[in-house]
Amino acid sequence: MASLQIGLILGSTRPNRISPQFSISTVDVETFSLPNFNESVHPSLITDLSKFTSQSACAWNQEIAKYDAYVVLSPEYHGAIPGTFKNALDFLYHAWTGKPVMIVTYGIMSGASASDGLRVILESGFKMKVSSFAPKLEFPGRNPTKNNTSQALMEAMQGRLYAEATKSWENKTDEIIQGFKEILTSTAAK
Ligand SMILES: Cc1cc2nc3c(=O)[nH]c(=O)nc-3n(C[C@H](O)[C@H](O)[C@H](O)COP(=O)(O)O)c2cc1C
């Protein structure tokens, strides 16, 4: 299924406009083909990001280091973030330690456990400034008599984003905006 492409349109054209100073990029962990964690030391001891064992871990660190603030979007698998994502996070330290981040999760129970676990990793592990707003997107229509499954969840498992799900998430817009404001304020206060 084609991914939803979201364009950030810079609406000013003055020669010395500030709008190019804002940009949002998608960083897709999957494209880095990271190995299982294979550094002999904790990444906090690797200050030169070109010195990771594999080329992919160097590229992953260098990509993450480019940004001033982050929105981390994660599903919940078995009550936590996906193992592959945790593996990718284990390769990081200096690339983003101390920077602002907002956590957004999704799942049948809204990804609440994944969100809580991720907060511990980002706050305690990386000393990041984690936004107090952590929007949690719940697949609508869960049926407690059917193991909390729903049509929206079943569609998602097949890689389809059910329109009813995106509709029900519209009420998270304010929280997402508040989270953005908080991370932008933290970035400015650096
Ligand atoms: C291995 C696995 C475990 C899952 N565990 C949970 C879970 O604990 N809670 C939940 O809400 N959804 C769970 N799901 C359903 C996912 O929320 C759903 O498949 C979602 O589409 C996953 O996000 P993704 O499509 O971006 O991978 C699980 C899915 C998989 C594949």
Ligand as a Chemical Component Dictionary entry (heavy atoms), coordinates in Angstrom:
data_LIG
# 
_chem_comp.id                   LIG 
_chem_comp.type                 NON-POLYMER 
_chem_comp.pdbx_formal_charge   0 
_chem_comp.three_letter_code    LIG 
# 
loop_
_chem_comp_atom.comp_id 
_chem_comp_atom.atom_id 
_chem_comp_atom.alt_atom_id 
_chem_comp_atom.type_symbol 
_chem_comp_atom.charge 
_chem_comp_atom.model_Cartn_x 
_chem_comp_atom.model_Cartn_y 
_chem_comp_atom.model_Cartn_z 
_chem_comp_atom.pdbx_ordinal 
LIG C1  C1  C 0 3.805  -9.195 16.795 1  
LIG C2  C2  C 0 2.632  -8.270 16.999 2  
LIG C3  C3  C 0 2.231  -7.996 18.282 3  
LIG C4  C4  C 0 1.165  -7.103 18.506 4  
LIG N1  N1  N 0 0.843  -6.776 19.787 5  
LIG C5  C5  C 0 -0.037 -5.775 20.001 6  
LIG C6  C6  C 0 -0.252 -5.249 21.325 7  
LIG O1  O1  O 0 0.322  -5.700 22.306 8  
LIG N2  N2  N 0 -1.121 -4.220 21.457 9  
LIG C7  C7  C 0 -1.752 -3.681 20.387 10 
LIG O2  O2  O 0 -2.480 -2.723 20.571 11 
LIG N3  N3  N 0 -1.589 -4.153 19.145 12 
LIG C8  C8  C 0 -0.735 -5.173 18.926 13 
LIG N4  N4  N 0 -0.516 -5.629 17.645 14 
LIG C9  C9  C 0 -1.306 -5.072 16.560 15 
LIG C10 C10 C 0 -0.669 -3.818 16.028 16 
LIG O3  O3  O 0 -1.072 -2.709 16.808 17 
LIG C11 C11 C 0 -1.114 -3.566 14.577 18 
LIG O4  O4  O 0 -0.768 -4.696 13.778 19 
LIG C12 C12 C 0 -0.438 -2.351 13.967 20 
LIG O5  O5  O 0 -0.814 -2.253 12.612 21 
LIG C13 C13 C 0 1.091  -2.454 14.061 22 
LIG O6  O6  O 0 1.699  -1.300 13.541 23 
LIG P1  P1  P 0 2.451  -1.349 12.134 24 
LIG O7  O7  O 0 1.415  -1.731 11.108 25 
LIG O8  O8  O 0 2.956  0.039  11.933 26 
LIG O9  O9  O 0 3.516  -2.409 12.273 27 
LIG C14 C14 C 0 0.501  -6.521 17.409 28 
LIG C15 C15 C 0 0.913  -6.817 16.110 29 
LIG C16 C16 C 0 1.976  -7.673 15.904 30 
LIG C17 C17 C 0 2.438  -7.935 14.481 31 
# 
loop_
_chem_comp_bond.comp_id 
_chem_comp_bond.atom_id_1 
_chem_comp_bond.atom_id_2 
_chem_comp_bond.value_order 
_chem_comp_bond.pdbx_ordinal 
LIG C1  C2  SING 1  
LIG C2  C3  SING 2  
LIG C2  C16 DOUB 3  
LIG C3  C4  DOUB 4  
LIG C4  N1  SING 5  
LIG C4  C14 SING 6  
LIG N1  C5  DOUB 7  
LIG C5  C6  SING 8  
LIG C5  C8  SING 9  
LIG C6  O1  DOUB 10 
LIG C6  N2  SING 11 
LIG N2  C7  SING 12 
LIG C7  O2  DOUB 13 
LIG C7  N3  SING 14 
LIG N3  C8  DOUB 15 
LIG C8  N4  SING 16 
LIG N4  C9  SING 17 
LIG N4  C14 SING 18 
LIG C9  C10 SING 19 
LIG C10 O3  SING 20 
LIG C10 C11 SING 21 
LIG C11 O4  SING 22 
LIG C11 C12 SING 23 
LIG C12 O5  SING 24 
LIG C12 C13 SING 25 
LIG C13 O6  SING 26 
LIG O6  P1  SING 27 
LIG P1  O7  DOUB 28 
LIG P1  O8  SING 29 
LIG P1  O9  SING 30 
LIG C14 C15 DOUB 31 
LIG C15 C16 SING 32 
LIG C16 C17 SING 33 
# 
